[in-house]
Each structure stands twice: as C-alpha cells, then as structure tokens.
Amino acid sequence: MAGNGALDARNREKALRRLAANQVDVLVIGGGITGAGAALDAASRGLRVALIESRDLAAGTSSRSSKLIHGGLRYLEQRDFKLVWEALRERDLLVTKLAPHLVKPVSFLYPLYRKVVERPYVGAGLAIYDAMEGTRRPVPHHRHLSARGALRIAPALRPGLAGALVYYDAQVDDARHTITVARTAAAHGATVITRASATGLLRSPDGSRVTGARVRDEETGRQTDVLAQRVVVCAGVWTGLVYGLGGVRPGYQVRMSKGVHIVVPREAVRASTGMILRTEKSVLFFIPWGERWIVGTTDTDWSGERAEPVATAEDIDYILGTANRVLARPLTRDDVIAVYAGLRPLIAASDDKPTTKLSREHVVDVPIPGLASVAGGKFTTYRLMARDVVDAAVQDFGRAVPESVTGQLPLLGADGLPAVRAAAGRLAEDHGVSLETVEHLLGRYGSLSGEVLELARADSSLALPVADGHPYLRAEVAYAVSHEGALHIEDVLARRVRLFIEAADSGAAAAPAVASVMGGLLGWGRRRRAVEVRRYLELVEAGTGALRELGTPAARESAG
Ligand SMILES: Cc1cc2nc3c(=O)[nH]c(=O)nc-3n(C[C@H](O)[C@H](O)[C@H](O)COP(=O)(O)OP(=O)(O)OC[C@H]3O[C@@H](n4cnc5c(N)ncnc54)[C@H](O)[C@@H]3O)c2cc1C
C-alpha cells in the first residue's frame, strides 16, 4: 500500500530497530539516484525493501552533476545511438509523466563559428537527435538561427559567429529528484535510513552466498546485522570498497573522473537560453539555474578522497578560459559565486569475469549469489539501471517477482499536478503568501506544495525566508526534517535547499536559523545547535578552498 512517503527524521531510531528485527527481500546499499531508483523499483514490485545510505540521500555524485536530463548530444557523435535513444525516451517520460514538477525542458544554443561545414554537420546531428524522440514530443524541434538571430537571444556572445542552432533538453535539481524518488520508494513501503553504512557483507554458513550486511549507525556508532534475501549495491564510486567489505571480487572496476562546475550570476551572461560549446575534449554548458548560471564541466582523473572531491584554482580558470572564448564581456574570477565538484563513476571491465554484463551505458554484476550491483550510466537513465539490477537480483528468487512498473509510476508530487497548478492563485490567497512563493514551491514539491504551506500557516515564523534574497522558506527546512529525512544542517543547505551552491556565502549566514528550526524538531539544545553550525561552517570552508586561493569575493563572504 502506498503511504505518504514522509521520511520523518524523528522516526529514524524506530526504523533502524525494525530493520534489525526483520529480514528484507532486498537491501539496497547507497542512496544516490541509482540506489533510490532501485529501492523504488523493488518496492513497487511488491518486495520488502530497505535502503541504507552512509551519509545523506544524494550526498555523493547525485547532487553534483550538470543537472541535465538529456540524450547526450556528444554520444551521438560517438555513434552510441542506443544510449542516446534510451536516454531521450527516459527524458520524455520524466518530463511528461513521472516527474513533470521536477524535470523541465530547457533550450540550448549551439553557436557556429565556421561558415561552411559546421551548420550541416551539427544540423544533421540535431535532426537525428530530434527524430530519435519519435512523434509525441514534449519538447520543441531544434531550429536554425542566423548570426543576428543568435545574438538577439544571446547578446553575451562575441560578434563574428556564423550562426547558431537551438535545441531542447531538460533539467532537474538532481538532489531533490533523488530525495523524491527515495520518498516515493518509502510511499511503496521501503524503509530508507540515512547515515547508516554497510561495514560488512554477511555470508551464509557455507560462505556460498551473501545474506545481508552489517550496518553501522553513523549517528551513534552502533552496529546491527540486517538480513536480506538479496543485497543490491548502488554505491557509485564506492562500489569497489563495498565489494571489498565482503571480500568479493567485482566484475568491473569503477574509475573516478572529476567534473567541476562554477556558478555565476545570471546578469553576468546576457542570454535567454542555455548554451553549449564544443571544447577539445568534450563540451562546456551554460545552464540556466534560477537567478544564476551553472557553467561546466571539466574531466580529470581523481584518486583522492571520494566523499568531498575538491575543485582547484586551475579547474576554475579552465572553465573561465573556455567560456571566455565566446563571450563579449569575459567572466572573471570575481563573478564566481560558488564552485562544486563531483566524481563520475566510469566503468572499466575486468575481462575474466563472465557474470558481468557489460554495456556502454551501465554495468550489472552478480558476482556471488545474493549480491548484485550496478554502476556507470548517467542520472538520466537511473530508472533503467534500477530495473536492470533488480531484475538481476531477483532471478531465481524462489517466487515470481513482477516486472518493473516504474515506467508507469509518477513520483510523489506529480499526481494531480495540473489541478494544483491551476489553483496556485487560490493557494497563495488562502495561505497569505505571494504567487511567486507558490510557484517556487510547485517547482520543488509539485502537488505536495500544500504540505509545506500548511507548516507555514501553523507557525508564521516558518513563512520567513531562510536567507535574504533567496526564495526558500523556513517551512522548507521544517519539511526537510519531517518529510525528507534531513538530520544535519548540511542535509538542508547542500541538498534540500541549494544555498550551498547558490549563495555567495554558501549559506553560512543562514546556518543558525536552520539550526533553530531543525533543533526545535529534533530536540537540539543550545550546545548541540552550536556544534551543528560549526560543522556546517567547516564544510563551507573545505568546499571554498579554491575560491580562497583565487581571492574571489565569494570566498571572502563565506569566510564571514
Ligand atoms: C560533473 C558531473 C556531471 C554530470 N552531469 C550529468 C548530467 O547532466 N546528466 C546525467 O544524466 N548524468 C550526469 N552525471 C552522471 C550522474 O550524476 C551519475 O551517473 C549519478 O549521479 C550516479 O549516481 P549513483 O547513485 O550511481 O552514485 P552516487 O550518487 O555517488 O551514490 C552512491 C551512494 O552510495 C553511498 N555509499 C557508499 N558506500 C556506502 C556504504 N558502505 N554504505 C552505505 N552507503 C554507501 C554514498 O554515500 C553515495 O551517496 C554527471 C556526473 C558528474 C560527476
């Protein structure tokens, strides 16, 4: 039975006890988009499911992406037609049916600089891209522009271009999408517990199969054994480490590649569309993000700490330099509000492992009975990754397990969306907030927006903003605790609301107010609130090292 999917942080202890006492059918390790998707896939097939995440939902790669739900134009150039076709179908399903409140169409301008060959080449690519989508299209066709037409919608571009094309993809708040998928899994009965790490894999007495995992509660240090018919590893760049916990040899290796984005104010680049530029190795995106642009990305090997990959001053200078090749008014270091880095889980095969099903998109591995894993792929195709790993995990399950139904399962907040959108004006009036506030909430919670507004109605202090100049309400902080499982300030400011990447001070000034709202719900005393604030400020300091090195104004602001 589907419940309301509230991940109430105050019920975490109870959920942990329940998990220790009852065997589950599927235990998912990892709460990124893939793990959240696997939990939803398994729970919606009628299985008993638990998901454990060692930090927070989306704390790994799934909050650090380019935030595009796309076919991947550059995979077309590599002739990876199946990957593009699948990703485009997923994009369209998300935009129209599964998550129209979260996944929104966005246009990209592709500037052309060479007069003769470039337009037919790129135009043909985009025609194929569009054609792969089929006839029922939720986003418009690409179109050709003259140089003058291009400058009209992107006056930021340096004159001298030969023309441009405009095409459409979609974008999402990656962390919010992940949290919504996890909540939808909970609504279908899954137990979702964050700050709980797998520290070992349990084996049957004869050692032939995996029968669960040893789990450490990272809040208390307590360990419990969780028994499971199947363990599904969705640990992204941590996959090899999780295999290592049980002495299991993986059928593939996950290589880490670091990608960095910078965030700059919207007025720093005058354009009413996103933009994509070809670079020597890949592409550079200008992605509209509310009042800002996200610009990136880079692609460099990484062998350091997985949890908090850091951007360097060179990464930032590379992005600025590449962007400035086309901009009439160059971006400077002073424009940079924030920077973030993520690790791509790239697959390299181990060729002596027959159980491995290798594909360009993602890899499913069943190295030993009772254990399955999936890695690689991309955010856009998480639903397919989840389906494939659950399919592999439940082979020979001992009873029939239905096929995946997630293609027909709107995420929480999608149901009834048109009616709630239509009632936006009335909601604003009834709750005494602006229409803008209701629209802001609709784009984040969809048809559940009323739940957030009710919190603000019950306690008017929650109708105040979290930080001046940003649209987030304090009610969203309370909702993050009562419905989205937030346990620490970082969970709120880095992933539930995105001040960590949107505010010039990374949300540092808002931390005490967030501690106060969270503390009221979670029973934090004065000292605990101070500890939580300090912990957040330390995170900000670690994340803004490269900006400090460059002496940017944003670094000075976050230092307080
Ligand atoms: C710079 C960059 C840009 C990208 N842009 C895009 C894009 O625009 N569009 C797109 O489709 N894709 C994009 N991607 C790819 C996409 O972000 C990833 O494929 C996806 O987020 C990976 O999700 P995941 O769940 O597999 O891994 P993760 O999100 O990393 O999740 C793994 C989780 O496992 C947890 N974990 C690890 N060990 C344990 C343990 N022992 N116990 C419990 N939990 C554990 C970790 O804490 C982590 O939260 C991008 C990637 C990068 C790096």
Ligand as a Chemical Component Dictionary entry (heavy atoms), coordinates in Angstrom:
data_LIG
# 
_chem_comp.id                   LIG 
_chem_comp.type                 NON-POLYMER 
_chem_comp.pdbx_formal_charge   0 
_chem_comp.three_letter_code    LIG 
# 
loop_
_chem_comp_atom.comp_id 
_chem_comp_atom.atom_id 
_chem_comp_atom.alt_atom_id 
_chem_comp_atom.type_symbol 
_chem_comp_atom.charge 
_chem_comp_atom.model_Cartn_x 
_chem_comp_atom.model_Cartn_y 
_chem_comp_atom.model_Cartn_z 
_chem_comp_atom.pdbx_ordinal 
LIG C1  C1  C 0 30.386 16.515 -13.083 1  
LIG C2  C2  C 0 29.291 15.555 -13.430 2  
LIG C3  C3  C 0 28.254 15.956 -14.253 3  
LIG C4  C4  C 0 27.237 15.072 -14.569 4  
LIG N1  N1  N 0 26.198 15.520 -15.306 5  
LIG C5  C5  C 0 25.188 14.681 -15.621 6  
LIG C6  C6  C 0 24.067 15.180 -16.322 7  
LIG O1  O1  O 0 23.944 16.367 -16.596 8  
LIG N2  N2  N 0 23.100 14.293 -16.661 9  
LIG C7  C7  C 0 23.180 12.969 -16.354 10 
LIG O2  O2  O 0 22.291 12.223 -16.736 11 
LIG N3  N3  N 0 24.214 12.486 -15.630 12 
LIG C8  C8  C 0 25.211 13.317 -15.241 13 
LIG N4  N4  N 0 26.259 12.860 -14.497 14 
LIG C9  C9  C 0 26.270 11.463 -14.056 15 
LIG C10 C10 C 0 25.383 11.255 -12.820 16 
LIG O3  O3  O 0 25.491 12.316 -11.942 17 
LIG C11 C11 C 0 25.779 9.959  -12.122 18 
LIG O4  O4  O 0 25.753 8.917  -13.065 19 
LIG C12 C12 C 0 24.835 9.592  -10.992 20 
LIG O5  O5  O 0 24.595 10.678 -10.129 21 
LIG C13 C13 C 0 25.429 8.437  -10.187 22 
LIG O6  O6  O 0 24.520 8.084  -9.176  23 
LIG P1  P1  P 0 24.795 6.849  -8.229  24 
LIG O7  O7  O 0 23.600 6.670  -7.380  25 
LIG O8  O8  O 0 25.211 5.685  -9.051  26 
LIG O9  O9  O 0 26.062 7.281  -7.363  27 
LIG P2  P2  P 0 26.109 8.276  -6.104  28 
LIG O10 O10 O 0 25.186 9.405  -6.262  29 
LIG O11 O11 O 0 27.543 8.613  -5.855  30 
LIG O12 O12 O 0 25.546 7.389  -4.918  31 
LIG C14 C14 C 0 26.307 6.386  -4.269  32 
LIG C15 C15 C 0 25.966 6.470  -2.787  33 
LIG O13 O13 O 0 26.458 5.319  -2.103  34 
LIG C16 C16 C 0 26.754 5.722  -0.780  35 
LIG N5  N5  N 0 27.619 4.711  -0.152  36 
LIG C17 C17 C 0 28.900 4.442  -0.465  37 
LIG N6  N6  N 0 29.373 3.460  0.332   38 
LIG C18 C18 C 0 28.363 3.102  1.157   39 
LIG C19 C19 C 0 28.240 2.147  2.211   40 
LIG N7  N7  N 0 29.281 1.374  2.596   41 
LIG N8  N8  N 0 27.065 2.052  2.886   42 
LIG C20 C20 C 0 26.014 2.850  2.532   43 
LIG N9  N9  N 0 26.084 3.766  1.536   44 
LIG C21 C21 C 0 27.235 3.893  0.852   45 
LIG C22 C22 C 0 27.439 7.068  -0.981  46 
LIG O14 O14 O 0 27.431 7.842  0.201   47 
LIG C23 C23 C 0 26.613 7.675  -2.110  48 
LIG O15 O15 O 0 25.603 8.546  -1.634  49 
LIG C24 C24 C 0 27.277 13.736 -14.109 50 
LIG C25 C25 C 0 28.321 13.334 -13.269 51 
LIG C26 C26 C 0 29.303 14.243 -12.909 52 
LIG C27 C27 C 0 30.384 13.837 -11.969 53 
# 
loop_
_chem_comp_bond.comp_id 
_chem_comp_bond.atom_id_1 
_chem_comp_bond.atom_id_2 
_chem_comp_bond.value_order 
_chem_comp_bond.pdbx_ordinal 
LIG C1  C2  SING 1  
LIG C2  C3  SING 2  
LIG C2  C26 DOUB 3  
LIG C3  C4  DOUB 4  
LIG C4  N1  SING 5  
LIG C4  C24 SING 6  
LIG N1  C5  DOUB 7  
LIG C5  C6  SING 8  
LIG C5  C8  SING 9  
LIG C6  O1  DOUB 10 
LIG C6  N2  SING 11 
LIG N2  C7  SING 12 
LIG C7  O2  DOUB 13 
LIG C7  N3  SING 14 
LIG N3  C8  DOUB 15 
LIG C8  N4  SING 16 
LIG N4  C9  SING 17 
LIG N4  C24 SING 18 
LIG C9  C10 SING 19 
LIG C10 O3  SING 20 
LIG C10 C11 SING 21 
LIG C11 O4  SING 22 
LIG C11 C12 SING 23 
LIG C12 O5  SING 24 
LIG C12 C13 SING 25 
LIG C13 O6  SING 26 
LIG O6  P1  SING 27 
LIG P1  O7  DOUB 28 
LIG P1  O8  SING 29 
LIG P1  O9  SING 30 
LIG O9  P2  SING 31 
LIG P2  O10 DOUB 32 
LIG P2  O11 SING 33 
LIG P2  O12 SING 34 
LIG O12 C14 SING 35 
LIG C14 C15 SING 36 
LIG C15 O13 SING 37 
LIG C15 C23 SING 38 
LIG O13 C16 SING 39 
LIG C16 N5  SING 40 
LIG C16 C22 SING 41 
LIG N5  C17 SING 42 
LIG N5  C21 SING 43 
LIG C17 N6  DOUB 44 
LIG N6  C18 SING 45 
LIG C18 C19 SING 46 
LIG C18 C21 DOUB 47 
LIG C19 N7  SING 48 
LIG C19 N8  DOUB 49 
LIG N8  C20 SING 50 
LIG C20 N9  DOUB 51 
LIG N9  C21 SING 52 
LIG C22 O14 SING 53 
LIG C22 C23 SING 54 
LIG C23 O15 SING 55 
LIG C24 C25 DOUB 56 
LIG C25 C26 SING 57 
LIG C26 C27 SING 58 
# 
